[in-house]
Amino acid sequence: IQAWGGFKFLGVMAMPRVNRREIFADDEIQVFHLINRCVRRTFLCGIDESTGRDFSHRKDWIRDRLEVLAGIFAIDVMGFAVLSNHMHVVARTRPDVVKTWSDDEIAVRWWNLFPQRREKDGSPAEPTEFELNHIRNDASGLKEKRKRLSNVSWFMKCLSEPIAKRGNREEEVTGHFWETRFRVQPLLDEMAIAACMAYVDLNPIRAGIAKTPESSDFTSVQERIIDRQAAAEVSTPEAKDQRVEHGECAGWLSPVDLDPPRKKVREKQSSRRASNKGCLQMTLDQYLKLLDWTGRQLRRDKAGRIPSEFAPILERLDCSAETWLDLVKNFRKRFRTEAGHPSTLQGVSSLRRSCRHANSSA
């Protein structure tokens, strides 16, 4: 346990590596930070230093595939960043949503993931009733498919595997594209979610390849900013909310604000994402301002005075300005396994110990 600035961090020494079976709960809404790196951390999605070939177009592959999966899985994509040798995704499982889907909907979604026929452009062909019945009439298989559609491991399989195959075909090679199986980090409370979203959105700035959030290509924050700028062109508040909540670029991502001022915007159904549930107890503007301020401090390598308007936000997160900057800058170092407030981490650790003791005694 390391104490810093009045805040205690439970790092890798205090939180041992956790078995994945103890992390994932099929019937619970959970939030995860997911990371996948290219093999040997080579720039398979950037400019390959050994050959000089530019593979930056693969970032488009990953971003577009994420959007497709957001419209199929019962998983909310809260944030993402695609860099030259790795990617980050902040995802929230929604078993409550998948339970509301009919067997017909499950069959169609599964067909779109694993179509038996494809169009010339590679997209899933329209399934016939016979093909859908083949999925629907298998009761045990359908039950398993319903579970998989809110499962992080299946989400990442359906994201990483097609990219790897497509990359290998492009280079006419075989072998691994990704370094290992993806890494997963549970985010246990709002403080952890907010810090992780900022850490992911600011990745290009920390890597020195972008100067501002709006210039950070292939990030969730850039897409949210584009939609916000488009919203500024309309006159009525309702139309602005519509452009922000269901924008052309970020409409497949979870909205930032948990409680929007105009509820009707959230009631609109969207096929681009699992749900309209937001991420944080702050507005998009507040998040962007906080992110911009954080990015400036990280680039300067010093903590300036935080604007007064951010104080209530950090107070809700039980976090000082200095602690916030350290969290975002060193998120992966501070939290090697699970991430959350010390009291949250200690509670989860105690619960796990109790479960292990109960299982060993049985």
ABEGO torsion letter per residue (X at the ends): XBBBGGBBBBBAAABBBBBAAAABBAABBBBBBBBBBBBGGBBAABBBAAAGBBAAAAAAAAAAAAAAAAAABBBBBABBBBBAABBBBBBBBBAAAAAABBAAAAAAAAAAABBABBBAAGBBBBBBAAAAAAAAABAAAAAAAAAAAABAAAAAAAAAAAAAAAAAAAAGBBEBABABBBBBBBBABAAAAAAAAAAAAAAAAAAGABABAAABBGBAAAAAAAAAAAAAABABAAAAAAAAAABAAAAABBBABABBABAAAAABBBAABABABBABBBBAAAAAAAAAAAAAAAAAGBBBBBBAAAAAAAAAAGBBAAAAAAAAAAAAAABABBBEBAAAAAAAAAAAAAAAAAAAAX
